[in-house]
Amino acid sequence: MAKDVQVTLLTVEGKEKLEHELEHLITTRRAEVAEAIRQAKEEGDISENSAYDEAKEEQAFVEGRIQTIQNMLRNVQIIKQSANADTVRIGSQVTVVEEGGEPEVYTIVGSAETDPLNGRISNESPVGKAVLGRRAGDHVVVQAPAGSINFVIQNIA
């Protein structure tokens, strides 16, 4: 039975960012953690050595992150920017306005690149799902934990 492959949707910039993180983890962090483990071992009995335990935990985190990034990059699908900005799609920059509110700008990205503090929301988020396929001028209602959010898509770029 074939295993379902999880495709990772990334912008070109997001892919480059992950590649740089992977390179840093492999070339720098691995060596730093190995050195911390070596130093902790030199302190003697590792069974009661908190520095050793912390270094081993960090090693597990670093190795896990390396594996995660490698899997993401192995199954990456690049989000192409489209010249056709009629409808919202992954990679679109969308300006929305809630009634009586200020315009907010979001870039719709794959879940691996989500960064809400910097206006990058996932296509899988409630707002992301609600705006996909919509056009400028469309009224959208999003069901959020705090209740319904009503807004208008002002612009798509």
Helices and strands as residue ranges (DSSP letters): E 8-10, H 12-24, I 25-29, H 30-42, G 46-48, H 50-74, E 76-78, E 93-98, E 103-109, G 111-113, G 116-118, E 120-122, H 126-131, E 139-144, E 147-156
